[in-house]
Amino acid sequence: MEFTSFIHKEIAFRLAQRLQFFKIKPASILIIESEPNYLTQQCQQLFSSNISTTNNLAEFANSNFKFELILTNLWLNFNDLTSSLIKIHKLLTSEGVILFSLFGIDTLKDYQEIYNPQFKLLDMHNLGDFMLKQGFIDPVLDVEYMKAKFKNTSELQQEFVNLGIFSNEDYRIELPDNSLLSPELEIIFAHAWGKQQAQQFKDASGKTFIPLDLLQ
C-alpha cells in the first residue's frame, strides 16, 4: 500500500499544479476521490472556497447542487466512466471546469498478451471524443509517465488492483521476464468545460487557444 499511497499523492500534486494555468476563482468546488484525501489537501492550500468532498456521486443524485470546479484523482479507474462523467456533467455549472486524472491503456502494453483480461483502461486518443459525447466542451488532454519497480509478480498484481488498473485479483500468472516488474505507468490528465464556455476557442485548423487574460 505504500506504493499506492505514493502514486495517489504524487498524481494529486501534479493535477493540482495544473490549476495554476486557469485564472479562476471558483465559489464552489467538488473533489471526488477515495481515501487518502491528497487532492483535497492540495486544494485547501490553493483555494479559500467552499470545498465539498465525496467518493460516491450517488450522494448528489437528487440534489440541485452545482459546482464551478470539479476535480477527481484516479477515482474514475474504479468506476464506470460513462455514468460517472454523465453525473459529473450534471453537477458542473455551465461555465465550470472539470480536471481529472486516470491511468491510460499504455500502462498495460507489456501485459496484454500475458494476462489477456478485459482491461477497462481507455486510450487517450479516444477519451477526448468520449468526453464530447457526454456533453463536455473542448476537452484537453496530456500524458505523463512514471516508472515503477516491484519485487515480484504478487506485489505488482496487488498494487495494480489497489490502483484500479486490474479490476480484481484473479491474476496469478508468473511473469516470464523480470523486466516486466518495472512497468511504466501512463497517467492521463484531462480538463474540459461545461455546457457554455467562452474561455477557449478553436481556429480553422482545429487548434485550441486560451486568451492570455485567462492565464496567470
C-alpha positions as CSV (number, residue, x, y, z in Angstrom):
1,M,0.0,0.0,0.0
2,E,3.0,2.3,0.4
3,F,3.4,2.4,-3.4
4,T,-0.3,3.0,-4.0
5,S,-0.3,5.9,-1.4
6,F,2.8,7.4,-3.1
7,I,1.2,7.3,-6.5
8,H,-2.1,8.9,-5.3
9,K,-0.1,11.6,-3.6
10,E,2.2,12.4,-6.5
11,I,-0.5,12.4,-9.1
12,A,-2.7,14.6,-6.9
13,F,0.2,17.1,-6.7
14,R,0.6,17.1,-10.4
15,L,-3.1,17.5,-11.0
16,A,-3.2,20.5,-8.6
17,Q,-0.3,22.1,-10.3
18,R,-2.3,22.4,-13.5
19,L,-4.8,24.7,-11.7
20,Q,-2.2,27.5,-11.9
21,F,-2.9,27.7,-15.6
22,F,-6.5,28.7,-15.0
23,K,-7.5,32.2,-13.9
24,I,-10.4,31.0,-11.9
25,K,-11.8,31.8,-8.5
26,P,-14.4,29.1,-8.0
27,A,-17.0,29.7,-5.4
28,S,-17.9,26.1,-5.1
29,I,-15.6,23.1,-5.5
30,L,-16.3,19.4,-5.6
31,I,-13.5,16.9,-5.1
32,I,-14.2,13.2,-5.9
33,E,-11.6,10.8,-4.5
34,S,-11.2,7.9,-2.3
35,E,-9.1,7.9,0.8
36,P,-6.5,9.2,1.4
37,N,-7.6,12.8,0.5
38,Y,-4.4,14.1,-1.1
39,L,-6.2,16.2,-3.7
40,T,-8.4,17.8,-1.1
41,Q,-5.3,18.7,0.9
42,Q,-3.7,20.3,-2.2
43,C,-6.8,22.4,-3.0
44,Q,-7.2,23.6,0.6
45,Q,-3.8,25.3,0.1
46,L,-4.9,26.9,-3.1
47,F,-8.5,28.0,-2.5
48,S,-10.5,29.6,0.3
49,S,-13.7,28.4,-1.5
50,N,-16.3,26.1,-0.1
51,I,-14.9,22.6,-0.8
52,S,-17.1,19.6,-0.8
53,T,-15.7,16.0,-0.9
54,T,-17.2,12.7,-1.8
55,N,-16.2,9.2,-3.1
56,N,-19.8,8.4,-4.1
57,L,-21.7,10.5,-6.7
58,A,-24.9,8.9,-5.6
59,E,-24.9,11.4,-2.7
60,F,-25.9,14.1,-5.3
61,A,-28.3,12.0,-7.3
62,N,-31.4,14.0,-6.2
63,S,-29.8,17.3,-5.4
64,N,-29.7,20.7,-7.1
65,F,-26.0,21.3,-6.3
66,K,-23.8,22.9,-9.0
67,F,-20.1,23.3,-8.8
68,E,-17.8,25.7,-10.6
69,L,-14.8,23.4,-10.3
70,I,-14.8,19.6,-10.1
71,L,-11.7,17.5,-9.6
72,T,-11.1,13.8,-9.3
73,N,-7.8,11.9,-8.9
74,L,-7.7,8.3,-10.2
75,W,-11.2,7.8,-9.0
76,L,-12.6,7.1,-12.4
77,N,-10.4,4.0,-12.8
78,F,-12.6,2.4,-10.1
79,N,-16.0,3.4,-11.5
80,D,-18.0,3.2,-14.7
81,L,-16.6,6.0,-16.9
82,T,-19.8,6.7,-18.9
83,S,-22.2,7.0,-16.0
84,S,-19.7,8.9,-13.8
85,L,-19.0,11.5,-16.5
86,I,-22.7,12.0,-17.1
87,K,-23.3,12.6,-13.4
88,I,-20.3,14.9,-13.2
89,H,-21.5,16.9,-16.1
90,K,-24.9,17.4,-14.4
91,L,-23.1,18.8,-11.4
92,L,-21.0,21.2,-13.3
93,T,-22.1,24.8,-13.8
94,S,-22.4,26.0,-17.4
95,E,-19.1,27.8,-17.2
96,G,-17.5,25.4,-14.8
97,V,-14.4,23.2,-15.4
98,I,-13.6,19.6,-14.6
99,L,-10.0,18.4,-14.2
100,F,-9.2,14.8,-13.6
101,S,-6.5,12.1,-13.8
102,L,-6.7,8.4,-14.7
103,F,-4.5,5.6,-15.9
104,G,-4.2,5.1,-19.7
105,I,-4.1,1.9,-21.6
106,D,-0.4,2.1,-22.3
107,T,0.2,1.2,-18.6
108,L,-0.7,-2.3,-19.7
109,K,1.0,-2.5,-23.0
110,D,3.6,-5.1,-21.8
111,Y,0.9,-7.3,-20.1
112,Q,-1.8,-7.7,-22.7
113,E,-0.6,-11.0,-24.2
114,I,0.3,-12.4,-20.7
115,Y,-2.9,-11.8,-18.9
116,N,-5.4,-11.1,-21.7
117,P,-8.1,-9.9,-19.3
118,Q,-10.9,-7.5,-20.1
119,F,-9.0,-4.3,-19.2
120,K,-11.1,-1.2,-18.8
121,L,-8.5,1.4,-19.3
122,L,-9.0,3.9,-22.1
123,D,-6.8,5.0,-25.0
124,M,-6.1,8.7,-24.6
125,H,-6.9,9.3,-28.3
126,N,-10.4,8.1,-27.6
127,L,-11.0,9.9,-24.4
128,G,-11.5,13.4,-25.9
129,D,-14.2,12.2,-28.2
130,F,-15.8,10.2,-25.4
131,M,-16.0,13.4,-23.3
132,L,-17.6,15.3,-26.1
133,K,-20.3,12.7,-26.3
134,Q,-21.0,13.2,-22.6
135,G,-21.6,17.0,-23.2
136,F,-18.3,18.5,-22.2
137,I,-16.8,21.3,-24.2
138,D,-13.2,21.5,-25.7
139,P,-11.6,18.7,-23.7
140,V,-7.8,19.0,-23.5
141,L,-5.6,16.0,-22.6
142,D,-2.0,15.5,-21.8
143,V,0.0,12.5,-20.7
144,E,2.9,11.9,-18.2
145,Y,4.7,8.6,-17.4
146,M,6.0,7.2,-14.2
147,K,8.3,4.3,-13.8
148,A,7.5,1.7,-11.1
149,K,9.5,-1.2,-9.7
150,F,8.2,-4.2,-7.9
151,K,9.9,-7.1,-6.1
152,N,7.8,-9.9,-7.5
153,T,4.7,-10.7,-9.5
154,S,2.4,-10.8,-6.5
155,E,3.4,-7.3,-5.4
156,L,2.8,-5.9,-8.9
157,Q,-0.6,-7.6,-9.2
158,Q,-1.7,-6.4,-5.8
159,E,-0.7,-2.8,-6.3
160,F,-2.3,-2.8,-9.7
161,V,-5.5,-4.0,-8.1
162,N,-5.2,-1.3,-5.4
163,L,-4.8,1.4,-8.1
164,G,-7.7,0.2,-10.1
165,I,-5.6,-0.9,-13.1
166,F,-6.5,-4.5,-12.6
167,S,-10.2,-4.9,-11.9
168,N,-9.8,-7.9,-9.5
169,E,-7.1,-10.2,-8.0
170,D,-7.5,-13.1,-10.4
171,Y,-4.0,-12.7,-11.8
172,R,-1.7,-15.4,-10.7
173,I,0.4,-16.0,-13.8
174,E,4.2,-15.6,-13.1
175,L,5.8,-13.0,-15.4
176,P,8.3,-14.6,-17.8
177,D,10.8,-11.7,-17.6
178,N,11.9,-9.7,-14.6
179,S,12.0,-6.6,-16.7
180,L,8.2,-6.7,-16.6
181,L,8.5,-6.0,-12.9
182,S,9.4,-2.4,-13.8
183,P,6.3,-1.2,-15.7
184,E,5.8,2.4,-17.0
185,L,2.5,3.9,-15.8
186,E,0.7,6.1,-18.3
187,I,-1.2,8.9,-16.5
188,I,-3.7,10.9,-18.4
189,F,-4.6,14.4,-17.3
190,A,-7.7,16.0,-18.7
191,H,-9.8,19.1,-18.4
192,A,-13.0,20.3,-20.1
193,W,-15.6,23.0,-19.7
194,G,-19.3,22.9,-19.0
195,K,-22.2,23.5,-21.4
196,Q,-21.2,27.0,-22.3
197,Q,-17.7,28.3,-22.3
198,A,-16.1,31.3,-23.7
199,Q,-12.7,30.6,-22.2
200,Q,-11.3,28.7,-25.2
201,F,-11.8,28.9,-29.0
202,K,-10.6,27.0,-32.0
203,D,-9.1,28.3,-35.2
204,A,-9.8,26.9,-38.7
205,S,-7.2,24.1,-38.2
206,G,-8.9,22.9,-35.0
207,K,-6.2,24.1,-32.7
208,T,-7.4,25.2,-29.3
209,F,-6.5,28.6,-27.9
210,I,-6.9,30.2,-24.5
211,P,-7.0,34.0,-24.2
212,L,-4.0,35.4,-22.4
213,D,-6.1,37.3,-19.9
214,L,-7.4,34.0,-18.6
215,L,-3.9,32.7,-17.9
216,Q,-1.8,33.8,-15.0
